[in-house]
Structure formats: structure tokens, C-alpha cells
Amino acid sequence: MEFIQREEMINELQQPFPSFINRYGIDDIGIFEEEGQDENYYLGYTVKKNGKTYHIHTPYQKAENGKLAPLNKEWTVETDEPRNEDRKGYQDLESALRDI
């Protein structure tokens, strides 16, 4: 498992912002980060589309030095609506973006 600096991962995630906005009709996009339990860390996007906010992320393992390593390539979509359950199991980011 290869660990990469958090800042490097964020830079990679930011590069496709303009193409995502155009291709998927997104109103706004930013980086999503959340510390999980133990060594889990979630990194991905906060997306605003059609008046709704979505958090689209994938899990990472966090090392003591702050570096991150992907745990799997599965993406999850969360909404800000409390009645909606998280949608899990997207095999790639584009599938998650198309679904919102």
C-alpha cells in the first residue's frame, strides 16, 4: 500500500473541477475531507447541483505522518437531507456524478 501526502491527493482531486462542472451540470464543487474512526479518512468532493448539496467520497487509511493510502476504489454519495440514506458502491467517480 503506497502512502501519499494529503496535499498531493487534494491537488489531484482539484484538477478536473472545470470539466466536472461542464460535463455534469454542477453549480459548485469543492474538496470534502472527514476524519473517520481509528485510521480511516474520507476524501472527495462537496458538490452543489440543482439546489442540493452532495458529499462524494472514498475511504483512505491515514498514517501517523499524515500521509494517505486508498483503501478501495468505492465511492459513496451522501446528501444533506437527513431522510436520505447514503448511496454506496459506485465503482468510479463518474458513476456517482452521473447519478446525482
SEZA-118815 format. One record per residue: residue in one letter; x, y, z of N, C-alpha, C in turn; residue number from 1. Coordinates in nm, 4 decimals, padded with zeros to 6 digits. Example, Ala and Ser with C-alpha at 12.3 -4.5 7.8 and 13.67 -1.06 7.14 Angstrom:
! SEZA-118815
+------+----------+----------+----------+----------+----------+----------+----------+----------+----------+-----+
: type :     n.c1 :     n.c2 :     n.c3 :    ca.c1 :    ca.c2 :    ca.c3 :     c.c1 :     c.c2 :     c.c3 : seq :
+------+----------+----------+----------+----------+----------+----------+----------+----------+----------+-----+
:    A :  01.3190 : -00.5690 :  00.7800 :  01.2300 : -00.4500 :  00.7800 :  01.3200 : -00.3300 :  00.7800 :   1 :
:    S :  01.2850 : -00.2250 :  00.7080 :  01.3670 : -00.1060 :  00.7140 :  01.2900 :  00.0030 :  00.7870 :   2 :
+------+----------+----------+----------+----------+----------+----------+----------+----------+----------+-----+
! end
This chain:
! SEZA-118815
+------+----------+----------+----------+----------+----------+----------+----------+----------+----------+-----+
: type :     n.c1 :     n.c2 :     n.c3 :    ca.c1 :    ca.c2 :    ca.c3 :     c.c1 :     c.c2 :     c.c3 : seq :
+------+----------+----------+----------+----------+----------+----------+----------+----------+----------+-----+
:    M :  00.0850 : -00.1164 :  00.0000 :  00.0000 :  00.0000 :  00.0000 :  00.0905 :  00.1238 :  00.0000 :   1 :
:    E :  00.0696 :  00.2100 : -00.0974 :  00.1524 :  00.3300 : -00.1102 :  00.0826 :  00.4500 : -00.0457 :   2 :
:    F :  00.1521 :  00.5163 :  00.0456 :  00.1002 :  00.6349 :  00.1122 :  00.1487 :  00.7601 :  00.0394 :   3 :
:    I :  00.0594 :  00.8570 :  00.0248 :  00.0880 :  00.9812 : -00.0480 :  00.0518 :  01.0985 :  00.0423 :   4 :
:    Q :  00.1238 :  01.2082 :  00.0278 :  00.0939 :  01.3294 :  00.1057 : -00.0493 :  01.3747 :  00.0799 :   5 :
:    R : -00.1186 :  01.4160 :  00.1846 : -00.2569 :  01.4644 :  00.1750 : -00.2683 :  01.5792 :  00.0753 :   6 :
:    E : -00.1756 :  01.6722 :  00.0783 : -00.1793 :  01.7875 : -00.0115 : -00.1689 :  01.7453 : -00.1579 :   7 :
:    E : -00.0900 :  01.6443 : -00.1847 : -00.0758 :  01.5923 : -00.3210 : -00.2075 :  01.5306 : -00.3689 :   8 :
:    M : -00.2750 :  01.4581 : -00.2791 : -00.4039 :  01.3975 : -00.3137 : -00.5068 :  01.5069 : -00.3439 :   9 :
:    I : -00.5082 :  01.6114 : -00.2632 : -00.6031 :  01.7214 : -00.2836 : -00.5768 :  01.7905 : -00.4169 :  10 :
:    N : -00.4513 :  01.8142 : -00.4494 : -00.4178 :  01.8757 : -00.5786 : -00.4688 :  01.7923 : -00.6954 :  11 :
:    E : -00.4554 :  01.6598 : -00.6847 : -00.5052 :  01.5716 : -00.7907 : -00.6571 :  01.5790 : -00.8025 :  12 :
:    L : -00.7253 :  01.5875 : -00.6892 : -00.8712 :  01.5957 : -00.6906 : -00.9206 :  01.7280 : -00.7499 :  13 :
:    Q : -00.8455 :  01.8356 : -00.7326 : -00.8874 :  01.9674 : -00.7800 : -00.8714 :  01.9857 : -00.9311 :  14 :
:    Q : -00.7808 :  01.9159 : -00.9934 : -00.7502 :  01.9362 : -01.1353 : -00.8723 :  01.9248 : -01.2270 :  15 :
:    P : -00.9613 :  01.8271 : -01.2089 : -01.0734 :  01.8141 : -01.3034 : -01.1957 :  01.9008 : -01.2722 :  16 :
:    F : -01.1880 :  01.9940 : -01.1753 : -01.3049 :  02.0756 : -01.1402 : -01.3755 :  02.1346 : -01.2617 :  17 :
:    P : -01.3058 :  02.2074 : -01.3513 : -01.3762 :  02.2701 : -01.4643 : -01.4486 :  02.1696 : -01.5542 :  18 :
:    S : -01.3866 :  02.0562 : -01.5801 : -01.4520 :  01.9586 : -01.6678 : -01.5731 :  01.8961 : -01.5988 :  19 :
:    F : -01.5677 :  01.8727 : -01.4673 : -01.6828 :  01.8200 : -01.3946 : -01.7997 :  01.9169 : -01.4001 :  20 :
:    I : -01.7717 :  02.0455 : -01.3819 : -01.8764 :  02.1478 : -01.3837 : -01.9476 :  02.1468 : -01.5180 :  21 :
:    N : -01.8727 :  02.1439 : -01.6239 : -01.9313 :  02.1456 : -01.7587 : -02.0006 :  02.0148 : -01.7939 :  22 :
:    R : -01.9373 :  01.9028 : -01.7668 : -01.9889 :  01.7721 : -01.8086 : -02.1126 :  01.7287 : -01.7303 :  23 :
:    Y : -02.1195 :  01.7607 : -01.6001 : -02.2271 :  01.7088 : -01.5156 : -02.3249 :  01.8160 : -01.4681 :  24 :
:    G : -02.3138 :  01.9386 : -01.5198 : -02.4078 :  02.0448 : -01.4844 : -02.4028 :  02.0839 : -01.3378 :  25 :
:    I : -02.2837 :  02.0839 : -01.2817 : -02.2635 :  02.1151 : -01.1402 : -02.2605 :  02.2664 : -01.1211 :  26 :
:    D : -02.3259 :  02.3135 : -01.0140 : -02.3260 :  02.4563 : -00.9818 : -02.1976 :  02.4985 : -00.9114 :  27 :
:    D : -02.1466 :  02.4137 : -00.8208 : -02.0252 :  02.4448 : -00.7459 : -01.9624 :  02.3145 : -00.6989 :  28 :
:    I : -01.8299 :  02.3151 : -00.6843 : -01.7602 :  02.1941 : -00.6395 : -01.6412 :  02.2350 : -00.5540 :  29 :
:    G : -01.6160 :  02.1565 : -00.4505 : -01.5026 :  02.1790 : -00.3619 : -01.4531 :  02.0468 : -00.3079 :  30 :
:    I : -01.3538 :  02.0541 : -00.2231 : -01.2949 :  01.9335 : -00.1648 : -01.3690 :  01.8968 : -00.0361 :  31 :
:    F : -01.3948 :  01.7678 : -00.0173 : -01.4562 :  01.7137 :  00.1034 : -01.3499 :  01.6349 :  00.1789 :  32 :
:    E : -01.3369 :  01.6603 :  00.3087 : -01.2456 :  01.5850 :  00.3946 : -01.3158 :  01.5546 :  00.5259 :  33 :
:    E : -01.2963 :  01.4322 :  00.5753 : -01.3562 :  01.3968 :  00.7035 : -01.2715 :  01.2901 :  00.7710 :  34 :
:    E : -01.2391 :  01.3145 :  00.8972 : -01.1687 :  01.2140 :  00.9775 : -01.2691 :  01.1101 :  01.0213 :  35 :
:    G : -01.2357 :  00.9851 :  01.0024 : -01.3198 :  00.8769 :  01.0490 : -01.2639 :  00.8190 :  01.1774 :  36 :
:    Q : -01.3184 :  00.7066 :  01.2191 : -01.2688 :  00.6394 :  01.3384 : -01.1374 :  00.5696 :  01.3077 :  37 :
:    D : -01.0576 :  00.5541 :  01.4099 : -00.9281 :  00.4876 :  01.4012 : -00.8414 :  00.5566 :  01.2962 :  38 :
:    E : -00.7966 :  00.4824 :  01.1964 : -00.7080 :  00.5385 :  01.0943 : -00.7823 :  00.5713 :  00.9651 :  39 :
:    N : -00.9149 :  00.5723 :  00.9678 : -00.9938 :  00.5996 :  00.8476 : -01.0020 :  00.7489 :  00.8203 :  40 :
:    Y : -00.9987 :  00.7824 :  00.6935 : -01.0063 :  00.9210 :  00.6475 : -01.0849 :  00.9190 :  00.5175 :  41 :
:    Y : -01.1721 :  01.0179 :  00.4982 : -01.2536 :  01.0224 :  00.3770 : -01.2199 :  01.1489 :  00.3003 :  42 :
:    L : -01.1975 :  01.1328 :  00.1728 : -01.1564 :  01.2434 :  00.0875 : -01.2345 :  01.2355 : -00.0426 :  43 :
:    G : -01.2784 :  01.3489 : -00.0912 : -01.3547 :  01.3519 : -00.2152 : -01.4032 :  01.4918 : -00.2443 :  44 :
:    Y : -01.5320 :  01.5051 : -00.2793 : -01.5870 :  01.6315 : -00.3268 : -01.7150 :  01.6692 : -00.2527 :  45 :
:    T : -01.7352 :  01.7993 : -00.2361 : -01.8640 :  01.8546 : -00.1985 : -01.9184 :  01.9185 : -00.3250 :  46 :
:    V : -02.0347 :  01.8723 : -00.3690 : -02.0915 :  01.9152 : -00.4963 : -02.2276 :  01.9792 : -00.4721 :  47 :
:    K : -02.2493 :  02.0948 : -00.5329 : -02.3815 :  02.1584 : -00.5293 : -02.4401 :  02.1518 : -00.6698 :  48 :
:    K : -02.5632 :  02.0989 : -00.6752 : -02.6303 :  02.0827 : -00.8038 : -02.7809 :  02.0928 : -00.7817 :  49 :
:    N : -02.8446 :  02.1782 : -00.8590 : -02.9905 :  02.1951 : -00.8524 : -03.0400 :  02.2232 : -00.7101 :  50 :
:    G : -02.9671 :  02.3070 : -00.6371 : -03.0082 :  02.3455 : -00.5027 : -02.9813 :  02.2429 : -00.3943 :  51 :
:    K : -02.9164 :  02.1331 : -00.4273 : -02.8857 :  02.0294 : -00.3287 : -02.7349 :  02.0166 : -00.3128 :  52 :
:    T : -02.6935 :  01.9715 : -00.1948 : -02.5514 :  01.9517 : -00.1663 : -02.5245 :  01.8030 : -00.1463 :  53 :
:    Y : -02.4183 :  01.7555 : -00.2087 : -02.3780 :  01.6151 : -00.2014 : -02.2327 :  01.6072 : -00.1562 :  54 :
:    H : -02.2017 :  01.5066 : -00.0763 : -02.0634 :  01.4767 : -00.0393 : -02.0306 :  01.3430 : -00.1039 :  55 :
:    I : -01.9366 :  01.3441 : -00.1943 : -01.8983 :  01.2243 : -00.2688 : -01.7548 :  01.1922 : -00.2283 :  56 :
:    H : -01.7341 :  01.0761 : -00.1673 : -01.6022 :  01.0468 : -00.1110 : -01.5668 :  00.8994 : -00.1213 :  57 :
:    T : -01.4394 :  00.8744 : -00.0981 : -01.3849 :  00.7390 : -00.0972 : -01.2949 :  00.7258 :  00.0257 :  58 :
:    P : -01.2799 :  00.6049 :  00.0820 : -01.2031 :  00.5891 :  00.2058 : -01.0519 :  00.5760 :  00.1834 :  59 :
:    Y : -00.9797 :  00.6277 :  00.2812 : -00.8340 :  00.6183 :  00.2834 : -00.7904 :  00.5729 :  00.4223 :  60 :
:    Q : -00.6703 :  00.5190 :  00.4277 : -00.6076 :  00.4902 :  00.5557 : -00.5087 :  00.6020 :  00.5818 :  61 :
:    K : -00.5114 :  00.6557 :  00.7031 : -00.4225 :  00.7651 :  00.7387 : -00.3079 :  00.7113 :  00.8232 :  62 :
:    A : -00.1844 :  00.7445 :  00.7822 : -00.0662 :  00.7038 :  00.8572 : -00.0366 :  00.8084 :  00.9645 :  63 :
:    E :  00.0497 :  00.7748 :  01.0577 :  00.0859 :  00.8664 :  01.1653 :  00.1468 :  00.9958 :  01.1131 :  64 :
:    N :  00.2135 :  00.9903 :  01.0003 :  00.2778 :  01.1096 :  00.9445 :  00.1819 :  01.1937 :  00.8593 :  65 :
:    G :  00.0543 :  01.1568 :  00.8570 : -00.0456 :  01.2338 :  00.7833 : -00.0630 :  01.1934 :  00.6387 :  66 :
:    K :  00.0178 :  01.1012 :  00.5903 :  00.0027 :  01.0543 :  00.4528 : -00.1193 :  00.9633 :  00.4429 :  67 :
:    L : -00.1736 :  00.9509 :  00.3213 : -00.2936 :  00.8730 :  00.2971 : -00.2693 :  00.7637 :  00.1937 :  68 :
:    A : -00.3404 :  00.6526 :  00.2097 : -00.3381 :  00.5444 :  00.1111 : -00.4827 :  00.5013 :  00.0852 :  69 :
:    P : -00.5215 :  00.4876 : -00.0434 : -00.6594 :  00.4454 : -00.0729 : -00.6866 :  00.3054 : -00.0180 :  70 :
:    L : -00.8044 :  00.2882 :  00.0418 : -00.8440 :  00.1566 :  00.0927 : -00.9129 :  00.0743 : -00.0144 :  71 :
:    N : -00.9950 :  00.1393 : -00.0947 : -01.0592 :  00.0738 : -00.2085 : -01.1019 :  00.1828 : -00.3056 :  72 :
:    K : -01.1588 :  00.1464 : -00.4153 : -01.1984 :  00.2456 : -00.5153 : -01.3492 :  00.2687 : -00.5159 :  73 :
:    E : -01.4153 :  00.2341 : -00.4075 : -01.5601 :  00.2501 : -00.3984 : -01.5939 :  00.3913 : -00.3502 :  74 :
:    W : -01.6867 :  00.4558 : -00.4209 : -01.7304 :  00.5917 : -00.3880 : -01.8667 :  00.5885 : -00.3212 :  75 :
:    T : -01.8896 :  00.6818 : -00.2295 : -02.0166 :  00.6957 : -00.1585 : -02.0721 :  00.8348 : -00.1830 :  76 :
:    V : -02.2047 :  00.8454 : -00.1981 : -02.2724 :  00.9741 : -00.2135 : -02.3600 :  00.9953 : -00.0904 :  77 :
:    E : -02.3352 :  01.1053 : -00.0194 : -02.4184 :  01.1460 :  00.0940 : -02.4891 :  01.2749 :  00.0564 :  78 :
:    T : -02.6110 :  01.2928 :  00.1054 : -02.6814 :  01.4195 :  00.0854 : -02.6977 :  01.4886 :  00.2200 :  79 :
:    D : -02.7336 :  01.6168 :  00.2164 : -02.7601 :  01.6920 :  00.3392 : -02.9015 :  01.6686 :  00.3900 :  80 :
:    E : -02.9788 :  01.5897 :  00.3176 : -03.1159 :  01.5615 :  00.3573 : -03.1156 :  01.4435 :  00.4543 :  81 :
:    P : -03.1595 :  01.4655 :  00.5794 : -03.1499 :  01.3599 :  00.6812 : -03.2317 :  01.2350 :  00.6517 :  82 :
:    R : -03.3348 :  01.2449 :  00.5717 : -03.4182 :  01.1274 :  00.5418 : -03.3558 :  01.0365 :  00.4366 :  83 :
:    N : -03.2595 :  01.0865 :  00.3621 : -03.1966 :  01.0062 :  00.2568 : -03.0790 :  00.9271 :  00.3126 :  84 :
:    E : -03.0706 :  00.8018 :  00.2718 : -02.9578 :  00.7190 :  00.3110 : -02.8415 :  00.7402 :  00.2156 :  85 :
:    D : -02.7204 :  00.7120 :  00.2650 : -02.6025 :  00.7195 :  00.1803 : -02.6141 :  00.6154 :  00.0695 :  86 :
:    R : -02.5685 :  00.6528 : -00.0492 : -02.5655 :  00.5578 : -00.1609 : -02.4211 :  00.5136 : -00.1796 :  87 :
:    K : -02.3968 :  00.3857 : -00.1634 : -02.2610 :  00.3315 : -00.1670 : -02.2439 :  00.2385 : -00.2858 :  88 :
:    G : -02.1194 :  00.2071 : -00.3142 : -02.0907 :  00.1047 : -00.4122 : -02.0599 :  00.1540 : -00.5518 :  89 :
:    Y : -02.0426 :  00.2838 : -00.5700 : -02.0049 :  00.3347 : -00.7026 : -01.8607 :  00.2930 : -00.7308 :  90 :
:    Q : -01.8395 :  00.2290 : -00.8438 : -01.7072 :  00.1785 : -00.8774 : -01.6121 :  00.2862 : -00.9298 :  91 :
:    D : -01.6689 :  00.4006 : -00.9698 : -01.5848 :  00.5122 : -01.0137 : -01.6576 :  00.6434 : -00.9859 :  92 :
:    L : -01.5829 :  00.7502 : -00.9829 : -01.6373 :  00.8811 : -00.9517 : -01.7408 :  00.9259 : -01.0540 :  93 :
:    E : -01.7162 :  00.8999 : -01.1815 : -01.8083 :  00.9432 : -01.2870 : -01.9469 :  00.8825 : -01.2693 :  94 :
:    S : -01.9553 :  00.7577 : -01.2245 : -02.0859 :  00.6952 : -01.1990 : -02.1610 :  00.7692 : -01.0896 :  95 :
:    A : -02.0913 :  00.8094 : -00.9862 : -02.1538 :  00.8838 : -00.8765 : -02.2013 :  01.0202 : -00.9264 :  96 :
:    L : -02.1200 :  01.0887 : -01.0045 : -02.1569 :  01.2209 : -01.0556 : -02.2754 :  01.2133 : -01.1511 :  97 :
:    R : -02.2810 :  01.1103 : -01.2337 : -02.3942 :  01.0939 : -01.3239 : -02.5236 :  01.0685 : -01.2467 :  98 :
:    D : -02.5140 :  00.9995 : -01.1359 : -02.6300 :  00.9598 : -01.0584 : -02.6954 :  01.0767 : -00.9831 :  99 :
:    I : -02.6182 :  01.1792 : -00.9531 : -02.6786 :  01.2916 : -00.8808 : -02.7459 :  01.3826 : -00.9796 : 100 :
+------+----------+----------+----------+----------+----------+----------+----------+----------+----------+-----+
! end
